Amino acid sequence: MFRLKSLDATTSAIINPPPKPHPQPGMPLVDCSLAEFIAGQPQGFTHVAVAAAVFHEDRLLLVQRAETDSYPGHWELPGGSADPTDKSISESVGRELFEETGLRMKRILAEILPPTTFSTGWGKRQKTWLKASFVVEVTAESKARVEHEVEMQGSQELTRKDSVIAVDPPAIKLHDKEHQKYVWISAEEVIKNRVSMPGENAMEFISADSVSTILEAFRLNKHIQKAEIGEALQVTETEKRKP
């Protein structure tokens, strides 16, 4: 009769591996850890990248990759790899956005579907990535430009009217080792592949998939704006009906 020796922790883990992580029922994937997020996706992905679509009115923030980085001079949404130390995918998005632009994310508004896929490296070092992109809201303050209209009679001011003529987008602080320029761009400029910047003409994007993601972000932003207007009107009507 053979007597089995007691298993050490390493041997036990090999014979009885821990259960694979999986998202909890009803939990949004953005609130899951990196391992749980990967488990909730189609098989074959080992790494996750995230990107944030930040809008100022109807214009989208894009950043241009540094000349010393891969894909030099190409334009993209701010983003990067999700780290295992991030508590959730949402935290990954907020961290990458802050590191690359100085903006602080307030909340995720919508996921941009479908996610894109790509590979890096070769042979045993090859990594298969899933890139998840999101329309987000930031907490940065925008500065309003005000126009003053004053009606004078002699040296006496009769009436004064202040009107907001424009709201400047939030300030951006780039990580100079990763990006060299930024732009608030319209959907028309993306479609025409040209940006209205001094010294800039045609734009280069990393892939056709990235352009599709950017254009889908514009479409989602329109729906989000309409929904917010509808909610504001409902609140106004409710206030009017109050005695």
Secondary structure by P-SEA (a helix, b strand, c coil): ccccccccaaaaaaaccccccccccccccccccaaaaaaaccccccbbbbbbbbbcccbbbbbbbccccccccccccccbbbbcccccaaaaaaaaaaaccccccccccccccccccccccccccbbbbbbbbbbccccbbbbbbbbbbbbbccccccbbbbbbccccccccccccccccccccccaaaaaacccccccccccccccaaaaaaaaaaaaaaaaaaaaaaaaaaaaaaaaaacc
